[in-house]
Amino acid sequence: MMREKPTPPEDYECCESGCSPCVWDTYYEDMQAWQAEQNAAKQAAEQAAVDVKNAE
């Protein structure tokens, strides 16, 4: 099951005081993980299409 695309933090969620980790750091990490999942799903779908075509 695919998870939903992360949403960026609201303006009020970042205090701009250099917290570590910042809500933006967490958001960008979540976006990278989500993008990797999307790429893997796309590759799997493309490979499945090739496999179906080769089976014909």
C-alpha positions in Angstrom: 0.0 0.0 0.0 1.3 3.4 -1.0 1.4 6.2 1.6 0.1 9.6 0.8 2.5 12.3 -0.5 3.8 14.3 2.5 2.4 17.8 2.9 4.8 20.6 3.7 4.6 22.1 7.2 2.4 25.2 7.7 4.1 28.5 8.2 3.3 28.5 11.9 5.0 25.1 12.4 8.5 26.4 11.8 9.9 28.7 14.5 12.9 29.6 12.3 15.3 29.3 15.3 17.4 26.6 13.8 15.9 23.6 15.5 17.5 20.2 14.8 15.7 18.5 13.3 13.5 21.2 11.9 10.0 20.4 10.6 11.4 21.1 7.2 14.2 18.6 7.6 11.6 15.9 8.5 9.4 17.0 5.5 12.3 16.7 3.1 13.3 13.3 4.4 9.7 12.1 4.1 9.6 13.5 0.5 12.7 11.7 -0.5 11.4 8.4 0.9 8.0 9.0 -0.8 9.7 9.8 -4.1 11.8 6.6 -3.9 8.6 4.6 -3.3 7.0 6.2 -6.3 10.0 5.4 -8.5 10.1 1.8 -7.3 6.3 1.4 -8.0 6.7 2.9 -11.5 9.6 0.6 -12.3 7.7 -2.4 -11.0 4.7 -1.4 -13.2 6.9 -0.9 -16.2 8.5 -4.3 -15.7 5.2 -6.0 -15.2 4.0 -4.5 -18.6 7.2 -5.9 -20.3 6.6 -9.3 -18.7 3.0 -9.4 -19.9 4.1 -8.4 -23.4 6.9 -11.0 -23.5 4.4 -13.7 -22.3 2.1 -13.1 -25.3 
